[in-house]
Amino acid sequence: MNKIFLRTGIFLAAALSLPADALEFSPGDYEMMPANKTFALAYFQYAHSDEYYSQGNKAAGDYRLRSEATLLRFIHGFRPAENVSIEPQIIIPFARADAMGDASPLGRASGMGDIIVGMPFKFSMDNEGADILSLAPFIYAPTGAYNNEKALSVGENRWRYLMQGVWIHHFSDAWAFTTGADISWTTANNRYGNNNARLSQSPRYEYQAYLSYNIAPATQFGFGGGWITGAKSRIDGISQYDRLDSTYVRISASHFVTPAVQVQFSGGRDISVEQGFRQDTNISLRLGYLF
């Protein structure tokens, strides 16, 4: 595998594996918050990958990537009307990634990632099924640690704009189906690589769906997954032929230890990957405090 490929194809896939790029949700995340309450959340995430794919083909060799992340998230809920909730929020990520084996020339990266601010709007449809529809715009600011002389960076050095739409249908007090899709756009990174090349990217799309079951008002289990596509890259106008096409599965369990303290665990893995590292383990622990 030549140095040019290491500086482009693998770098792009590794950058996309860091938490600041994706905006996955879990069952229950898009339920309406209580009025005038704040939810403080801390996420602890770990993922590792032992395979690398290029245009659907597994690369021969030992290509490994390990990443760890801590995210701090603060959400406040307003209720301008009984069936409307506006929930401004901020996400502050800190991440570390280590490339190993044949991917070790990529090195490692650590530091604060790109800060994310959002403003979800949630609408209760006020029908028998108690459906909830949400539209959530997010902005990723280029605040993360970025070094164009390194193959791996935590920050993207570009703005990202994401729009996420989510629909929840409650079959009963216990069962619910949550489905959502998002699209994100980026500005160009004009400091890519040692030669300060111009890196641009086509829109990135993600679809997610989860079925959840409340065994008690304070305890919920969920199962589902998602699909990611798009995000083709161009360097100085030259296509890198690196369109994403990945599917993944997730399971989750959450429990309110007290009316104010929640613990959530989720885990999963990639099922298929067209381009980039394939995650065989993705684990997340979330602690939340409602006040």
JOKASUL-V397608 format. One line per field, one symbol per residue. phi: phi as a letter, one per 30 degrees, with the letter a starting at -180 (. if undefined). psi: psi as a letter, one per 40 degrees, with the letter a starting at -180 (. if undefined). A space follows every 50 residues. Layout:
BEGIN
phi: ???
psi: ???
END
This chain:
BEGIN
phi: .ddddddcededdddddddddcbdbcejdcdddddhccccbbcbbbbbbb bbbbhicdddkccbbcbbbbbcbbbbccbdbdcbbcbdabbccbbbbbcb idceedibbakddddcbbbdccbddhcddhdbcbbbdbbccdcddbbdcc dcbddchadbbbbbcbbcccdadccbbcbabbbbbbddccbcidchdccb bdecbbbbbbcbbcdaecbbcbbllabbbiidcbchicdchbedabbbbb bbbbaddbecccbbbbaladcbbdbjdcdcbbbbcbcbbcb
psi: hiddddecdddddddeeidddigiiihedeihiihfihhhihhhihiihe ihihfehhhhaghihhiiihhhhhhhhigdidehhhgiiihhihihhhhi beededaiiiahahhhiigihhhhefadefihhihhiihhigeihhheei dhidiefiihhhhhhihhhhdaddhihhiiiihiiiiihefhidefihhi hiihihhihihihheidehiiiiaaihhiafhihhfehheffhigiiiii iihihhdieehihhhiiaiidihdhahhhehhhhhhhihh.
END
